[in-house]
Structures are given as C-alpha cells and as structure tokens.
Amino acid sequence: MEQMEPRGGGAAVTDPRGVLRQGRAFLDFFWDIAKPEQEVRLAATESLLRHLREGKKDDELKYTLKRLVEGLGATREAARPGFSLALAQVLQTFEEIPLCSILEQIKEKHNLEKVKKKLVRNAAFGNFFGVMALFQSGRLVKDRKALLESIQLLQQLTNHQTHLRDLPRKTLIDITSEVPETVFEEVLFDILQGDLSSAFTSPENLHLLLVGMQKFPGVLKPKKLKKLFGSPTVVNKENISRLVELLKSAAKSEKEDKKVPSVVFDLLQVALKEGAFELFWNEVVENGLLKEKSGPVSYMCYRLLGSALPLLSMEQLQVVLKGKVMLHYGEHVVATQSPQGFKFAAEMEGYIDAFLSGCDDPERQLTVMLGFSTLTHQGRPVLLSASRVVRHLQAVALQKYISWLKDMFLRPDLDCCLDFSSNRQKQNRQNGDIAQQKVARLRRWIIHRLVNITESATRKEESLVMDIARFCFFHAFFIAKKKNSQIAEASVLPSEPLNERDHTETENYFFGLLQTLNTLPVLGDTAKAAALREKHVHGVTADGKLWIFLLVEYANKLLSTEHVKAVKPFTKEQRDIWERTLQSVKNLQKKENKSDSAKVGAFQQLLLSMAIHLFKNQSETVDVLSDLLNCTERAFSKEAKKKKTDDSEPGWVEVMVEILLSLLAQPSLLLRRISKSVFVWICPNLTKRGLQLILDVFDPNQEQNEESAVVVMEESNKKTKSAQDTDGEGSEDSSDEENTDSEDEESEEVDDNFRSQLMKVLQAGNALQKEGDESDEELDDDAMMALDKNISALFAEQQKRIQAKKDEKDRMRKEKILRRDFKAKVLDLIDVFLVKQAENPLVFDIIEPLLQLIEQCMSSDSDKQEVDFLQKTASIFKNSLCRNKQYCKRVASLQEDVHALVQRLVKKACKHTDSAVALYYFSASLYLLKVLKGNTSSSAPPPEPEKQSDSRAQQACQLLSPGCLDVKKVAAVYQQALTQFLSRRNSPLTCSMFHDLFKRFPV
C-alpha cells in the first residue's frame, strides 16, 4: 500500500484507504464543509468534531488536518472560510496539536514561490485563511513562535493586494489588538517597527499605529513615537495635510460599508486623548475633508459627527453642533428630498437615538436635542418634527426641552439657529417677508413637535401632557390681551403676534393631539393607573377623568376670563349652547354610576368632542349640538324608559345614528373615530329603524336625496393640510382621472347647433359661395376683420360650453368618489355591529342589503376605489358574518322568516348569471342553516343531559339534532337547486357549493 508522510513531521500516516474503509460518512464531512450553504458547513463541522472526539484515532485526525489544510486554498470561494473555520475548531478542541507544525504544513502546501502563476491567487488565500484559522482557534496569542511567524506571513501577503486587497492588514491589526502588552513589546514591536514608522503612508499603517497607541500606551509613549516618525503626537499641525489625505483614501475605499471607517474613529479617540480634538475637528474635518466635493467623504463626516456624540464633553458638543459639518449635513438633507436621492437623515436619527438611549446626563441630552432642533432651513428645523428620539430623554431633559420649544414659539430667536438657504432662495430673497416666513415655518414645526412628544415620549407625566394640550389649545383658539399670571399660557405675550394662518395650523395640530389623547393609555405609576391599563382603558387620566373633559373645563375658564379673547368670539346663541352642553355633561357624570356606563360614556364623549369643535366650526356645530342635546335629554329621561306608544317619533337611538352618520361625512379623522367608538357603545340599543338609517346609505335609490348631496358637498369643500386632522381614505385615483379626461376630449363631437351657427356667421360675412355663383371676388380687409371677430366669439362661446360640460363631468365624478368614500366609512359601522352584536336578530336584516351591495359593486365600474370597496364589503360578509362563531340564539320566534329568507337566497343564487355573485348568496343561506340548526326549537323541549358515558355519542346527538331547522322545507329548496345544477348547462351553481353544503350539513 501507498504510504503518506505527515506535513508536520512525526509518524507516517497509515494507508489512507484504511481510513476510507471505515465508512463513507467520514469523507462526507469534508464534502459538506465545502458547500456554499453556511448551515450545512456548520453542521458538518460539528459532526466532524464529534466524530474525532468519540473515535480518538490518530490516523483520522492526521487525515483531517491534511484535508483541511488543502481546502484552505480551494478554488471555490465559499469553501475556503468553511475549511478555515473547521481547522480552527479542530485546533481549539485538540490542544496537543502544535500550531507551528500546522503553520509549516500551510506554508508548504500553499508555497507562493513554487506555485504556478495561475494558482497564485488560491495559494495566497490558502496562506491567509490558514493564519485566520490559527487566530480563530484562540491559541495563537499564547504561542509566541507561531504568533511571530504568522505576523511575518501576513506582512508577506500584503504584497498580494491584487488578490487579497487589505485583508492581511486588517487581520494583522485584529491580531495585534488581542495580544497582551508584554507580548507586543517583546515579540511584535520589532517586526512591526517598519509598519509603525510608515504610519502616514497608508490608512492601514495609520490604523495599526492608532490601535497600538490605544492598546499599549505603556509601549508607544510619546518619546518612542518621536523616534518612529518624528513627532510625539499624531494629531498636530505638521501632520494635518497627511491625515486629510489618508482619511479621504479611507472614505473612498470603504464607501460601500455605510459606517465610519475604523481608522477614522480611532483617530478621533486618539485626538481626544491627546487633547487636540478642536484642532482635529476644525482643521482635519471641516477645513480639510469637507472641502472635498465627494459623496463618500461627506457621508464619512456626517457619520463621524453622529459617532462622536457619546465621546464629547459639553464644550466639544457645542463646537460640533454649531460647526460646518452640521451646516453641510442640513444642506444635504434638504437637497436630497427627492425619492431618488440617498437620504442620510434616517441614519443620522439612528445616531441621535443611540446617543440619547445610552446617555444618562440630561444636560448633554438637552444639548444634542437643541443642537439638531436649531439646525434650520429657512426657519424650519431639519430634524423631523415626528422624530421619536425624544422617547429616550430623561424627565428633566424632556421638561427643559418642552419649555424651550414653548419659549421659541412665543419669542422666536432666529439668531440662535444655524440657518441656511438654497442658492435659488438666496437669489430670490425678499427682505420684507423672509423673517415672517421663517417665524411661521419655525412655529409650525414647534407645534407639531409638541404634539408628537405626547405620543413618542416614554417618560411623560399627566401634568406634562396637560401642559402641552393647554398650550396648543390656547394658541389655536385664544389671544392674550395682556399678561395674566393666573393663566400660564397668558403669562408671556408673543413677541411676534400669531396671524390667522398660525392659528389655523395650530388648530389642525391640536385636533391631532386630541385624537392622540383619546387613545392614550393611562399614565402614572399608581396601582389605580396600572389597573386601568390592564383593562385597556384609554383616553382618561389616572383618576378616571376624560382628557377632553379637562380641556373643556380649561376652555370654559378662558371664556370667563377678561384678559384673553377668543379668535372666533361666540355669539349669544353659541354661548348658550356651550353652557347647555357643560350642564348636560355634568348631569351625565352624576348618572354614570346609576345608569348604563357605556351609554353615559358614549354621550359624554360625543358631547365634549362637539363642544371642542364649536371653537373651530361654529355655525354647523351649533345645529349638531342642539340635536345631540335633545337626543341626550330624551335618552336619559324617565319617559324614555317607558314603552313608547308613538312610533312616528324617532327614538334617541335613531337620532344618535343620524348624528353619527353626519359626523362620518366630516373631514375630521378625530370625529370619525369618535363616531365609530360611540357606535360601539350604542350597538346593544340599536333598533330596527336605526339600522335601516344605516342601510339606506347603500340604497341606490337614496343617492339622489338632498341629504346625501349635502354630505358629499360638505366633505368636498373641506380639505386641510394637517396630517392629524385628515386621512387618506378619500384618495382619488389620478391615473383614472387622466384617462377619463383624455377619452372625453377624443370623443368630443361638434354638435349640429354649433355647425348651423357657424354656417350663419360665414354666410352673413359672404364667406361662402352661393349656389350658381362662380365669381372669385375676395372680401375686403374690413369684412375679413369683422368675420374673424364673429368667428372668434362663436368659438369662444363653444369652448365655454365644452369646458362647462367637462366641469360638470368632473364634478359628478368627484361626487361619486366622495359618495363611495362615505359609504366605505359607514360600512365600518356595519362591520362593528356584526362583530359586537353577532347574536342580535337584527343581523338577519343586514344580509340582503349586503348582498345587493356586493352585486351592485360587481356590475359597476372597475376602477381602483370600486375594487377596494368591493373587497372590503366581501371581507366583512365572509369574515364578520358567515365565519363568525357567534350567532343569534333567539330564532324560535323568527323561524318562518328565517326559512323564507333561506328560500329567497337560494332562489336568487339559482337565477344569477354570475357564479361569483351566486356564491355569496349560497354562502349566506349556509350561514342561516347554521343559525337554525344551532337553535333549540320552542315546541320540542331539549333532551335531558345523560351521564357522561360516551362523549362521542353526545357529539353525534348534537350533530343529528335539527334544532329549529325545518329539514323537509330546506331539503326541498336545495333539491330544486341541485336539480337545476345537474340539468342546466349554464347554471351559476358550482360543485364546490354543494360539496360545502353536504360537508357541513350531512343530515
């Protein structure tokens, strides 16, 4: 047999075929280690180690080392790290294997001098991954001889940059950073002295020096540094130009990593240690790197700014946050707002977030927040007003930040801001309005920032949230005549009075804040607050009071104060309705423990919300409030509890439904959400007439009514810019609009009336030849001018008529979109009722209207809004109705009606030409079968429960029990349907329908 010598000396390996004879599984380990899948490689490495530990065979271990060393230089790139990791694990497990012998095997197997030219790349990688394996084994720093030879091998590999690039240098730095200081001084310093002396020739050598200075300060002292490269420090005036060039090179070489190059961050740390930070920042970064008009260099400066924040003192933070890098960063953010541009703002916010979360000093936290809040573009801060970084602020820092925001709102100090403008803005600057525009932009950002803090901050208290809410409410709807110490918001007068637009913007953001408060979990650390949070109570303080009620109380206090005035003063009628509303809310609070709390809460929430809206839209809100107050009085009066004899007069539930429907048409997202939550509370009291009011919205015969038109026009005329007060539910499909407009233009035809008018004008001007007249007499100039004028007037009138027709079509199309949008909102109420009141018999009244709506949508236009509405309707029908596990359990008195409904649904399914629509009708009939079968008949008493002897028998009895289901009647209905399906070729029914029927109801 053929003999094989070991690479590292020692006894010869026995016949390798003897190893192979032990099993193919052993060789499969090496095949799997070379596979590209990382999971497979790791599993194979673990299995190999387990096999070697359990077998304890020297020949297998030596064969393993041989195969792993050979695999280090494999042609496949994915195989090299696999063999390197496996070799590292073997060396770590079997510490008796000498590292020097393995290193000799690596050098011999992958000899760079003897290898063929085309295999130099594989050999270079073989040596590199061999050293990596020794390093990863954790034993290299303990073996001085192997460590020295490995460093020397890495230095040789630096000559093969074509293949390895900077990998040997980086590995050399990693190994150096892991060795003890004594080993570095006694073993490595001499062989690394040349690299350290040439630190300013490449970023890698500079990085090695910086790592050595930080890891081994006792070795690389200033005196030794002066011997190495002539100066006791790295960051000094003599080295500025060389450092700038090295950092530029580092930025361009690592531009794909999207992180601060290690050499740059280490240089920052060394500059701080040497006390030369300001020199480094001002000369190297701002006056050196920033002048390079290069993306990678600029991004490196921004990342360095973000990374440096945790390392800097208060004074150094001030230098950085008011410097050129910040200004350059702000210009970049504004210039890259296009969707195609690379946006660095999110990355910078990550640096700010990391700093604030790891900093315990509230003063440094506040300094950073103020620094980024005062970086402004034409008065507007570059930092997003909705940024969530404030959640990490300490309570003290958060309070001071809010105070600063409020003070800047009242007395804008643009001089403290690091403001910039684009070149075009500088050219078009008008000194008269620029200051006011900056103040307006700053105030708009501040009010949004304050509103967002109530949602983002985690260390907020009730007093802080109420302070922000009062501030926003006051400056949205009130103006201070003079200072008043009793009202905190009027204790300081604005240096620049708020104009109408400022009040409107603040008003919009306030209603966004009100929406946040209504969904805000209970704040505080008390046991009562924790108990309310466990119950998922929202919109109240720790003592159970509604946030909106506290704001209404505050508003009432302001109305009775002489030192402030409302932006829109109340009339006597409006003030009376305000007083009635407050009195009604107080009466409701007295009944909260006596009456139904949900009902009381619904009315209270709605009354308070409309009372707040009285400051925004007074004329319309007065009418709604008047109806709501009357409805409240009737709902809680003693007569309402008695049996109602006059059916012609609507009950309080019907009036409430009408009010909620009118509120759903409003552009305010807050009102719409409140309407939905109030509807949840009144669902148990909903009557058939009240439900019919909701269903009438989907009736196509009702769309032409005056009321629906008013609903559409109200919403179409109210578009606000604030994201807090509007939502995107009524978005229009612009592509469809453009297509319809182009089609209208192409299909526009000249009507006969216009043609006859044009002929008359031409004949009056003698521009047309009469029959039999062959003269070529031309018109004179005056006649031509008169004719031209008449033709122009005629075409102008025709153009106006065409434009009027287009405007009318556009108006009709927009009304259709808004009407569909309104229906989608009302459909949410249907969904709520089906989910919350699944056991209510009124559910049966919803089935047919819902099916008619689906049928109507399927036969209408297929634009995006129609498709979305159809999908929403179908989803509610399937999930909230048919698949709902809860259903009505009081069907005994309605058996005949429900059976008749089943018959109608099946017949309609058979008559339809569209199988998709027929499926919905058929599914509805199956839902009714489930309801009938799940109810107990009143005529037949339920069987007495037997002893639990056989659970399967009980389940079988339940399955066979018909409940309220008239099996003969229902069977006849489905038998007719089945006959039609089997006899008609174009039947809308399908096999899956009957399969579902027989599967669910086998009896």
C-alpha positions, 0 to 999 in steps of 0.5 A: 500500500501507498504510504503518506508522510505527515506535513508536520513531521512525526509518524507516517500516516497509515494507508489512507484507504484504511481510513476510507474503509471505515465508512463513507460518512467520514469523507462526507464531512469534508464534502459538506464543509465545502458547500456554499450553504453556511448551515450545512458547513456548520453542521458538518463541522460539528459532526466532524468534531464529534466524530474525532472526539468519540473515535480518538484515532490518530490516523483520522485526525492526521487525515483531517488536518491534511484535508483541511489544510488543502481546502484552505486554498480551494478554488471555490470561494465559499469553501475556503472560510468553511475549511478555515473555520473547521481547522480552527475548531479542530485546533481549539478542541485538540490542544496537543496539536502544535500550531507551528507544525500546522503553520509549516504544513500551510506554508508548504502546501500553499508555497507562493514561490513554487506555485504556478502563476495561475494558482497564485491567487488560491495559494495566497488565500490558502496562506491567509485563511490558514493564519485566520484559522490559527487566530480563530482557534484562540491559541495563537496569542499564547504561542509566541513562535507561531504568533511571530511567524504568522505576523511575518506571513501576513506582512508577506501577503500584503504584497498580494493586494491584487488578490487579497486587497487589505485583508492581511492588514486588517487581520494583522491589526485584529491580531495585534489588538488581542495580544497582551502588552508584554507580548507586543513589546517583546515579540511584535514591536520589532517586526512591526517597527517598519509598519509603525514608522510608515504610519502616514503612508497608508490608512492601514499603517495609520490604523495599526499605529492608532490601535497600538497607541490605544492598546499599549500606551505603556509601549508607544509613549510619546518619546518612542513615537518621536523616534518612529516618525518624528513627532510625539503626537499624531494629531498636530499641525505638521501632520494635518495635510497627511491625515486629510489625505489618508482619511479621504483614501479611507472614505473612498475605499470603504464607501460601500460599508455605510459606517465610519471607517475604523481608522477614522474613529480611532483617530478621533479617540486618539485626538481626544486623548491627546487633547487636540480634538478642536484642532482635529475637528476644525482643521482635519474635518471641516477645513480639510475633508469637507472641502472635498466635493465627494459623496463618500467623504461627506457621508464619512463626516456626517457619520463621524459627527453622529459617532462622536456624540457619546465621546464629547464633553459639553464644550466639544458638543457645542463646537460640533453642533454649531460647526460646518459639518452640521451646516453641510449635513442640513444642506444635504438633507434638504437637497436630497428630498427627492425619492431618488436621492440617498437620504442620510437623515434616517441614519443620522436619527439612528445616531441621535437615538443611540446617543440619547438611549445610552446617555444618562446626563440630561444636560448633554441630552438637552444639548444634542436635542437643541443642537439638531432642533436649531439646525434650520432651513429657512426657519424650519428645523431639519430634524423631523418634527415626528422624530421619536428620539425624544422617547429616550430623554430623561424627565428633566431633559424632556421638561427643559426641552418642552419649555424651550420649544414653548419659549421659541414659539412665543419669542422666536430667536432666529439668531440662535439657529444655524440657518441656511438657504438654497442658492435659488432662495438666496437669489430670490430673497425678499427682505420684507417677508423672509423673517415672517416666513421663517417665524411661521415655518419655525412655529409650525414645526414647534407645534407639531413637535409638541404634539408628537412628544405626547405620543413618542415620549416614554417618560411623560407625566399627566401634568406634562401632557396637560401642559402641552394640550393647554398650550396648543389649545390656547394658541389655536383658539385664544389671544392674550390681551395682556399678561395674566399670571393666573393663566400660564399660557397668558403669562408671556405675550408673543413677541411676534403676534400669531396671524390667522394662518398660525392659528389655523395650523395650530388648530389642525395640530391640536385636533391631532393631539386630541385624537392622540389623547383619546387613545392614550393609555393611562399614565402614572405609576399608581396601582389605580393607573396600572389597573386601568391599563390592564383593562385597556382603558384609554383616553382618561387620566389616572383618576378616571377623568376624560382628557377632553373633559379637562380641556373643556373645563380649561376652555370654559375658564378662558371664556370667563376670563377678561384678559384673553379673547377668543379668535372666533368670539361666540355669539349669544346663541353659541354661548348658550349652547356651550353652557347647555352642553357643560350642564348636560355633561355634568348631569351625565357624570352624576348618572354614570354610576346609576345608569348604563356606563357605556351609554353615559360614556358614549354621550359624554364623549360625543358631547365634549368632542362637539363642544371642542369643535364649536371653537373651530366650526361654529355655525354647523356645530351649533345645529349638531349640538342642539340635536345631540342635546335633545337626543341626550335629554330624551335618552336619559329621561324617565319617559324614555324608559317607558314603552313608547306608544308613538312610533312616528317619533324617532327614538334617541337611538335613531337620532344618535345614528343620524348624528353619527352618520353626519359626523362620518361625512366630516373631514375630521379623522378625530370625529370619525373615530369618535363616531365609530367608538360611540357606535360601539357603545350604542350597538346593544340599543340599536333598533330596527329603524336605526339600522335601516338609517344605516342601510339606506346609505347603500340604497341606490335609490337614496343617492339622489336625496338632498341629504346625501348631496349635502354630505358629499358637498360638505366633505368636498369643500373641506380639505386641510393640510394637517396630517392629524386632522385628515386621512387618506381614505378619500384618495382619488385615483389620478391615473383614472382621472387622466384617462377619463379626461383624455377619452372625453376630449377624443370623443368630443363631437361638434354638435349640429347647433354649433355647425348651423351657427357657424354656417350663419356667421360665414354666410352673413360675412359672404364667406361662402359661395352661393349656389350658381355663383362662380365669381372669385371676388375676395372680401375686403380687409374690413369684412375679413376683420369683422368675420374673424371677430364673429368667428372668434366669439362663436368659438369662444362661446363653444369652448365655454360650453365644452369646458362647462360640460367637462366641469360638470363631468368632473364634478359628478365624478368627484361626487361619486368618489366622495359618495363611495368614500362615505359609504366605505366609512359607514360600512365600518359601522356595519362591520362593528355591529356584526362583530359586537352584536353577532347574536342580535336578530337584527343581523338577519336584516343586514344580509340582503342589503349586503348582498345587493351591495356586493352585486351592485359593486360587481356590475359597476365600474372597475376602477381602483376605489370600486375594487377596494370597496368591493373587497372590503364589503366581501371581507366583512360578509365572509369574515364578520358574518358567515365565519363568525362563531357567534350567532343569534340564539333567539330564532324560535320566534323568527323561524318562518322568516328565517326559512323564507329568507333561506328560500329567497337566497337560494332562489336568487343564487339559482337565477344569477348569471354570475357564479361569483355573485351566486356564491355569496348568496349560497354562502349566506343561506349556509350561514342561516342553516347554521343559525337554525340548526344551532337553535333549540326549537320552542315546541320540542323541549331539549333532551335531558343531559345523560351521564357522561358515558360516551362523549362521542355519542353526545357529539353525534346527538348534537350533530343529528339534532335539527334544532329549529331547522325545518329539514323537509322545507330546506331539503326541498329548496336545495333539491330544486337547486341541485336539480337545476345544477345537474340539468342546466348547462349554464347554471351559476351553481358550482360543485364546490357549493354543494360539496360545502353544503353536504360537508357541513350539513350531512343530515 
